[in-house]
Amino acid sequence: MTQNTNIYLSVLLVISSIFLSCGEASDGNGSHKVAYSNATNSKLPENITKNDNKKGAEWSFYSAYYQRANENDKPEIYEEEVVNKFKEVQVFLTKDSIWIDDNVSGYTIETMDSKQYYVRDYVYENYVDAFKNGYSIDIKNNLSCLRINYERYLQAPFFDYFKEGGSTVFIDSCLFLNYKGYLVCYKKKANTPLDKRQCDLPFDLEKADRLCQRDSRFGYPDLCANEYPVFYFKDNKQLEALVVNETKLANPDYYFNIKNNLDNINTIVVVYPAEASDESYGDERYIINIKDNKVVSCIKDEDALLNYKYFVINKDLSIVFYENNGLRPKEKILKRYQMNTDGSFSLIK
């Protein structure tokens, strides 16, 4: 057998061994390579546009963990920088495409032996430890990898966040992006759970307060359970955290869930007890719009929302604030707002 033939066979064996695996190797400096077979390329779905990401489920940044190659390995950037960066990176998933900000690729999901995925034993051991220590995930046997279209992998930002060849680990409700040695976990964003019972419009806060406050609602049990159902934040800690973060006031008391007929936007009227704010002479109220577990907008005009000021949310989503003088609570109009279809508020002059 000639020397050229030997070289040819050796090269052929190397190529074959690479394409039989979707594993990855490491150069010891945090640079990882994944062998990739074009035969398994996922195709980009047809007729998708940049607005189609809104149809998919949104995934949000959860945490980042540095995968150390050895005891002397130190990250080139601090974890705080990684956290701040990925808090701004948007990820959406449909059944066949993944969006990162405004960039899209088709994808497939594969379940495989984790040793086959990582190829080299020391790389495998490093990642077993990283997933265990960083996320309490055991990958010793199998893992799932999300594999994107190879042509898209060669373009930003996929090239920056996926292993060479276009794959990343997708396991235990986490999508793991890769960045400068960090395992960056994204989790599916859950909608803020709100009770399905809602207050029909017009919503009259003066009437709701008068009939359904704590000291009087027992006299009107049917009305307060149906027309003005009251919900307590102690029963919805996720929503409470969202409200406290927006208002910067702890311990909200209760809220009303308003039927606004807007797509994917929830409106709640939040009531704080009198002692919540040093500047308040009584209960303090906020109108807050929420979409995809984020506050879209909030009316927190202190002049309009101090106690003894009431408002009505009308069927056309206009909001009128009145001064309450005790005898004629809707005699004097203070301010008017309009709730827009995107959930924002506009002051009507």
ABEGO torsion letter per residue (X at the ends): XBAAAAAAAAAAAAAAAAAABABBBBAGAGBBBBBBBAAABBBBBBGBBAAAAAABBBBBBABBBBBBABAABBBABBAAAAAAAAAABBBBBBAABBBBEABBBBBBBBBBBAAAAAGBAAAAAAAAAAAAAAAGBBAAABBBBBBBBAAAAABOAAAAABBBGGBBBBBGGBBBBBBGGBBBBBBBBBBBBBBABBBBOBBBAAAAAAAABAAAAAABAAAAAAABBBBBAAABAAAAAAAAAAAGBBGBABBBBBBAGBBGBBBBBBBBBAAABAABAEBBBBBBBBBGGBBABBBABAAAABBGBBBBBBAAGBBBBBBBAGABAAABBABBBBBBAAGBBBBBX
